[in-house]
Amino acid sequence: MPRLKVFAARMGFFDTVIAAASQKAALEAWGTAQNLFRDGSACVADDPVAVAAALARPGVMLRRAAGSSDPYTEGAPAPAGPGSRPRAAKKTPRPKPDRGALDKARAALANLAAGYERERSDLAEQAAKLKQHVVELDRIHREAKAKLTQDLVVARRAWRAAGGR
């Protein structure tokens, strides 16, 4: 088992400690990409209370309010500032989304479109038949009118020939 060291850092409103095998492991536990040891924000802990608390829970980050003498408790610190990244939390798998409402809405839309196309096609067919009927009606009317106009001409001639004025 690797020899553990206790590291301390102030993060936001908290003093934090962690028992880890290396500075790199401590930085990972703190969830930062910034080297807090290089700029003096983190160091090897020399407070006996902090060392005892961290060694009792190796690999677990402990914190307490900055500058207090409260006992250390388990918890994630506030982000360390520029270059820090939050610790990766274990994600619980989300339940598979229910497609029922989506499928129902899509089916309703498809049914509406199909019904519209059917109705429009039926109306277009009826319109074509009506147009044909109008053309035929116009032809019949023209022929009938021509015949009746001819009959009128013949009747007028006969009436005039009989002395009508």
C-alpha positions in Angstrom: 0.0 0.0 0.0 1.4 3.4 -0.9 2.4 5.7 1.8 -0.2 8.5 2.3 0.5 12.1 2.7 -2.1 14.6 4.0 -2.5 17.7 1.8 -4.4 20.9 2.7 -5.9 23.7 0.5 -8.3 26.6 1.0 -11.0 26.5 -1.5 -13.5 29.3 -1.4 -15.0 29.4 2.1 -13.5 26.1 3.1 -10.3 24.6 4.4 -10.0 21.1 2.8 -7.7 18.2 3.5 -7.2 14.8 1.8 -4.9 11.8 2.5 -3.5 10.8 -0.9 -0.5 9.1 -2.3 0.7 12.1 -4.3 0.0 15.8 -5.1 -1.5 14.7 -8.4 -4.0 12.4 -6.6 -4.9 15.2 -4.3 -5.5 17.7 -7.1 -7.7 15.1 -8.9 -9.7 14.6 -5.7 -10.1 18.4 -5.4 -11.3 18.4 -9.0 -8.9 20.9 -10.3 -6.6 21.0 -13.3 -4.7 23.9 -11.8 -1.5 23.0 -9.8 -2.5 24.5 -6.5 0.9 23.4 -5.0 2.9 25.5 -7.5 1.2 28.8 -6.5 1.0 28.0 -2.8 -2.7 27.5 -2.5 -2.1 23.9 -1.4 0.6 22.3 0.8 1.4 19.3 3.0 -0.8 19.6 6.1 1.0 20.1 9.4 -2.1 20.5 11.6 -2.4 17.4 13.8 -6.2 17.5 13.8 -6.4 17.8 10.0 -3.8 15.0 9.6 -5.7 12.7 11.9 -9.1 13.4 10.3 -7.7 12.8 6.7 -5.8 9.6 7.7 -9.0 8.3 9.2 -10.7 8.6 5.7 -8.0 8.1 3.1 -8.9 9.3 -0.4 -11.9 11.2 0.8 -11.9 15.0 0.7 -12.8 16.6 4.0 -13.7 20.2 4.6 -14.6 22.8 7.3 -15.4 26.5 7.3 -12.3 28.4 6.5 -10.4 29.5 9.7 -12.7 27.6 12.0 -11.9 24.9 14.5 -15.0 22.9 13.6 -14.4 19.2 12.8 -13.7 18.2 9.3 -16.6 16.6 7.4 -17.0 15.0 4.0 -18.0 17.2 1.2 -16.9 18.7 -2.1 -15.3 22.2 -1.9 -16.2 25.2 -4.0 -14.3 25.4 -7.3 -10.8 26.5 -6.9 -10.9 29.3 -9.5 -9.5 29.6 -13.0 -8.4 26.3 -14.4 -10.6 24.3 -12.0 -13.1 21.8 -13.2 -15.8 20.1 -11.2 -15.4 16.6 -10.0 -17.1 14.1 -12.2 -20.1 12.8 -10.4 -21.4 9.4 -11.0 -24.3 9.7 -13.3 -27.4 7.7 -12.7 -28.7 6.4 -16.0 -31.8 8.3 -17.1 -34.8 6.2 -17.9 -35.5 5.6 -21.5 -37.9 8.3 -22.7 -41.4 7.2 -23.5 -42.1 7.6 -27.2 -45.8 7.0 -26.8 -46.9 10.6 -27.0 -44.5 11.3 -29.9 -45.7 8.3 -31.9 -49.3 9.2 -31.2 -48.8 12.8 -32.4 -47.0 11.6 -35.5 -49.7 9.1 -36.3 -52.4 11.8 -35.8 -50.6 14.1 -38.2 -50.1 11.4 -40.8 -53.8 10.5 -40.5 -54.8 14.1 -41.0 -52.6 14.5 -44.0 -53.9 11.3 -45.6 -57.5 12.3 -44.9 -56.9 15.8 -46.4 -55.3 14.2 -49.6 -58.2 11.8 -50.0 -60.8 14.6 -49.6 -58.9 16.9 -51.9 -58.6 14.1 -54.5 -62.3 13.4 -54.3 -63.2 17.1 -54.7 -60.8 17.5 -57.6 -62.5 14.5 -59.3 -66.0 16.0 -58.6 -64.8 19.3 -60.0 -63.6 17.6 -63.2 -66.9 15.9 -63.6 -68.8 19.2 -62.9 -66.6 21.0 -65.5 -67.4 18.2 -68.0 -71.1 18.6 -67.1 -71.0 22.4 -67.6 -69.3 21.9 -71.0 -72.0 19.4 -72.0 -74.7 21.7 -70.6 -73.3 24.6 -72.7 -73.3 22.4 -75.8 -76.9 21.3 -75.3 -78.0 24.8 -74.6 -76.3 26.2 -77.7 -77.9 23.5 -79.9 -81.3 23.9 -78.3 -81.1 27.7 -78.6 -80.0 27.5 -82.2 -83.0 25.2 -83.0 -85.4 27.4 -81.1 -84.0 30.6 -82.7 -84.5 28.9 -86.1 -88.1 28.0 -85.1 -88.7 31.6 -84.1 -87.4 32.9 -87.4 -89.6 30.4 -89.3 -92.7 31.4 -87.1 -92.0 35.1 -87.6 -91.8 34.7 -91.4 -95.0 32.8 -91.3 -96.7 35.4 -89.2 -95.5 38.3 -91.4 -96.5 36.3 -94.5 -100.0 36.1 -92.9 -100.1 39.8 -92.6 -98.7 40.4 -89.1 -96.7 43.5 -88.6 
